[in-house]
Amino acid sequence: MKHTALTASLLTLLLSTHTVVQAEDANENAGAELFKFHGCVNCHGADGKSPVSKMVPELAGKPADELYSKATKILAGEGSNDEAKLMHAAFYSPSSCDAPPSDEQVKSITEWLSMQ
């Protein structure tokens, strides 16, 4: 009986660990997909590593909380430098068809970028 209970416990642990790993993979993929979907790749480059100009910062590998803080300020129109104003305008211009990312989407994107 003890052997069966131990086996069941180990199986439960393995399955729950697998589920957590799948959730982490899904979150990572979500961040990458959102980065592309919202057009971030158009300025910051693939994986946030190759910006199109010196005005656009490289984002890959920076701390997620720092990226999140800056992104939410910029999206709220609180960025004070020219780069921040340009990014804000890109999301809120009349020619933009897509809505800016939601808070949860920004979190997914910034978490993914921090791992690049």
Secondary structure, DSSP 8 states (H G I E B T S, - for coil): -HHHHHHHHHHHHHHHHHHHHHHHHHHHHHHHHHHHHTTHHHHH-GGG-S-SSTTS---TTS-HHHHHHHHHHHHTT---SHHHHHHHHHHHSTT--S----HHHHHHHHHHHHT-
